[in-house]
Amino acid sequence: MPDRTEILMIDPMPAPITQRLQTFFTTHPFSGIDELGDLAPRIRGVTTGGGSGLKPEIMAALPNLEVISVNGVGTDAIDLVEAKRRGIRVATTQGVLTNDVADMAMALMLDTLRGISTGDRFVRAGQWGKQPVPNSHTVTGKRLGIAGFGQIGGAIATRAAAFGMEIAYFNSRKREDSPYVFHDKLVDLARNVDVLVLAVSGGPRSKGIVNREVLDALGPKGFLINIARGSVVDEPELLAALQENRIAGAGLDVFAQEPHVPEAFFKLDNAVLQAHRASATVETRTAMGNLVIDNLVAYFNGQPLLTPVI
């Protein structure tokens, strides 16, 4: 591996990960495209997050870029067509965060249906003994629909099966190895479940697929859980559906314009909100960060990427 290969860091990473990265490479935090200057042609690798990706104008400004190592599984914010045209390799941390993201899906489902956050606010406000305790909804035995049946969708199904849930899924193709009911239309899945969990990949193909039709099919007794991408949901339609009680509730880890969340969500007792934290455990973020580094080290040592996308 060439000495002190220069790497551009689009997003900061935890200090121990950054320190380890710096044992192999010279790193430069990204502070704006206008600040690249003479550094641009020296950059051969980029680290970034799944949400940030690599904007086209930054990619275009790096003439000698060879590899992008993503701290996440999303590549919807990277122009993969252009990367492939230029011969730029892309790797993600696929497989590392599956369990934590599936756990978050179940946590949001339990919280949203059982009213855990609502109950917490009720107790903290001193209402116990003064107001009736709000009833919640049973999780066990509910009909669960999973939109997107890759590794994360499958891990959610495994957890949901322990709750005796009746599982069905929507996917780009039927999984022949799955015992669960397959729907080739998302609206049909929504119409036939009590809880719809979104685990699809982001990008143009999935943008806004959860629209008014899907939300109305889910109906006033249905719950939506999103641990995928905010872009998958028509956010104004979701907000209206929650406000008008056209769906029963939602558990949301992701939003359309992060970190901006429409303030109208804050007033809703039928919504549980998180700050895109599904993979944010000490253990998983450490493993993800190390895989980001290991992919770069492998590439610059002339070895295959460990978890390649292209």
N, C-alpha and C positions, 0 to 999 in steps of 0.2 A: 504493500500500500504506500503511495507517495507520502512523503513527510508533510504533515500539517495541511492536509487538504482543507479548503475553506468551505464552511457550511453556513447557510443563512437560516436563522431560526425565526419563522413567522410568528409563532406563539411561544411564550415562555413555558418552561417545564420545571418540575420540582428541582430544588437545588441539588440533591444527590444525583439526579439524572443528568442535569446540566454539567455537573462536575465530572461525571464519568464520560460524557460526550467529549468534554474538553481534554480528556487524556488521549483521545485519538485524533481530534480535529481542532482546527481553529474556528471558533464560532463567532457569528455576528448577529446580534438581535436586529430584527427588521424594524426600522423606525420611519419608513416612508419611501416610496419609490424615488422621490427626488433626492433622497439622501444616499442612494446607492453609489452614484458617481463612479470613481475608478474601481470600486469594489466589484461591480457587476460582472465583469468578465472573469474575475477570479473565483466566482462561486460555482462549485461543481455539484453541490448537494443542498437540498432544502429539507428542513423538518417543519411540520405544520400540524394543526389539528384538523379533524374531520369537518368541523364547522367552518373554519377559516379557509381551508384548502389553499389554492394558489391562484390568485386572480390572473386573468389572461395578460393584463398589462405588466404584471411582475414577471411572469414566465417569459414574455417577449423581451424583457429587459435583461435577461440572464442568458447570454449567447452560448455559454459553455456548460449549461446545466445538464447533468447526466442522470440524476436520480432524485426522487421525491419520496421521503419516508414519512408516512402519515401516522399521527398518534390518535388512532381511531379507526373505524371501519368505513366511514363515509367517504366517497370520492365524487359526490355530486358537485362539489365546489372546485373541481379540477377539470380542465378540458382534456379528457383522456384521448380524444381524437388528435388534438394538436400534440400532446405528449408523445403519442405513438408515432406521429408523422416525423417528429424531431428525434426519435429514438431515445426519449427520456423514460427511464424505468420508474415505476410507481409501486410502492409497497404499503400495506396497511398493517394494523395490529389485529387482524381477523383471528377469531378463535379465543383470544385472551379474555375478552370482556363479556363473552356469551352468558356466563352464569350470573354475573352481577346485573346485567341488563334484564335478564329473565326474572331475577329476584325483585328488581324494581317494578316490573310489570305486575307481579303478584302483590307487592306491597301497595301499589297504587290501587289495585283492584280491591284489596281488603280494606284499605282506608276509605275509598270512595263508597263502597257498598255498606260497610259496617259503621261508617260515620266516625272514624277514630279522631280525625282532626276536628271535626265538628264537636264531638264530645269533649275533647280537650279544651276547646274554647268555652264550652258551656260550663265546665267545672271552674276554669280560671276566672270566669266572669261572676262567679258566686251564685249561679242560677240553680244549682242542685238543691232541692228542697223548696225552691221558690216557684219553679216552673216545671211542667212535666218533662221528663227526660225523653228526647226524641227517639223514636224507634228507627232501627236501621234495616238493612236487607241481608238475607242469608246468602252466603257464597256457595256453600256446599250444594251440589246438584244443579247449579245453574248451567244454562246452555252458553258455551263459550265459542266465539268465533275469532280466529287468528288470521289477520290479513298479512301475508308474507310468511312463508313456511320454510325459511332457511334454518341456519343453526340456532338463531335466537328464537324464532317461532317454535321450533321443535323443543327447545329447552323450556319454553313457557308451557307447552302442551304436557310435558313430563310432570311439571309442578302442578298444573291444573288437574291432572288425572288423580293426584293424591287427594284432591278435594271432591272427588266423585263428579266432576263436571263432565257434561256431554260436549264433546269437542268437534268442531268443524273448522275448515280453513279455506281461504282464498289464496291463490298463488298463480304465477305465470304459467305453471304447468302442474298437472297432477303428480303427486309423489307416490310412486307405485309401492314404496316401502312403508307407507303410512296407513294405519288402520282407520283413520278418521275420514269423515265425510268431506268431499271436495266440492267447492262451488267455483265455477269459472266466471261468475259475476259478483262483484263486491256487494252490490245492492241486494242480491239474493241471500248472501251470507248474513248481511245486517238484518234482513227481514226474519231470519230464522234463529236468532240468538238473543240472549239477554245481555251479554257483555261482548263488546267488540274491541279487541286489542290490535293496535297497529304496530306491526314489526316489519313493514316493507322498507326497501331501500329508498333513499331520496333521489331527486333528479327529475328531469322533465317528464318522464313516463308516469311518475306517481304524483305529480304536482296537482293538488286540489281534488284528488280522487274521492275524498270524503266530502261530498257536497250536500246540498239540501236534500236531494233525493235519498242519499244513503242515510243521513241523519233521520229523516222522516220514516224510512224503513226500519231503523233501529227503534224508534218510537218512544212514547212517554214513559215506558217502563225499562228502557234500555240504557246501558252505561257504555261510555267510550273511554278507552285507556290508550294513551299515545306515548310510546317510548321510541318512536321512529324518527321522524323529522317533522318540524312544524309545517313545512311546505306541503305535506301530504293532505292537510286539512284546510278547507276553506274557512279561515278563522272567523271572519264576520258572521258566517252562517252558523258556526258552532256557538259563538257567543249568543246569537239570537235564539238558538234552540235551547240553550241553558236558561236564558232569561225568561223565555216563554214556556218553560217546562215541557218542551216537545221531546226532549230526552231527559232521563232521570238524573244523570250526573256525568261528570268526566274527571278523570285523573290524568294530568298533563305534565310530562317532563320536558316537553319541547314546544317551541312557539315559532311563529312565522318570521319575526324580526328580532331575534335574540340579540342583546339581553332585554330589549323592549317588550313588555307585556302590557296589552291594553288594560287600563285601570279598571274597566268595567268587570274584569274577571275577579278583582279583589273583593267585590261586594257580594259574590255568589257563594252561598253555603253549599251548593251542589257541585262545586269544583274544588279539587285538590291540586295544588300547584307546586311544581319543583323547578329548580334552576338548571335543567339539563344535567342531572347528577347521576344518571343510571349507572355509569361505569366508575363513578367517583368514590371508590374505596381506596384505602392506602395500599392494599395488596394488589388490586388490579391496576391502578395507575402506575405503581412501581413496575409491574410486569410489562405494561404497555410501553412505558418509557424505555425500558431495557431492550424491548424488541425493536423500537425505533432505531436505537443505536446499533443493535446487532445486524439489522438489515443494511445499514450504511457500511459497517465494518466488512460484512460479507461482500458487498458490491465492490468496494474499493480494494479488496483483497483478490478480486477476480473470481469470486465464488458466486453461486446462484443466490438470489434473494430468498430469504426464508419464507416470506409470505407475500409473494408477488401478486399484483393486479395486472400489470403489463410489464 
